Amino acid sequence: MAALTIGKLAKAAGVNVETIRYYQRRGLLDAPPKPPGGQRRYPAEQARRVRFIRRAQVLGFTLSEIGTLLALDAACVCHDTRALAAHKLASIEQKIADLAAMRRVLGDLVRQCDTGDGGAKCPIIDALTEE
């Protein structure tokens, strides 16, 4: 497979050029040497790596966690990768529970407003200012 310019790499991976550069600054992608007067040439398989990074971000992994995943992939340590994914899943489940609780409280406050007399005292403001 032929080497790609940064623009072609970005297009093949479905990102923009600045994303490629950002991943390089974060240490997630290596920047190939730049020949004098020429453009850097990226191995075509780097597009797969960029897609991996983007998909991991969509699943909620931070770039730091993605760096760990990439290192685990290189070390072929599936057990550790599973542990990291299980930790991320638990974190997401906690966020969902927190959001559900917030939804209940806000729903109750909105209903209190809806059933109120429209007076000067707002149940939402009162609830937010209580100690």
Secondary structure, 3 states (H helix, E strand, C coil): CCCECHHHHHHHHCCCHHHHHHHHHCCCCCCCCCCCCCCCCECCCHHHHHHHHHHHHHCCCCHHHHHHHHHHHHHCCHHHHHHHHHHHHHHHHHHHHHHHHHHHHHHHHHHHHHHCCCCCCCHHHHHHHCC
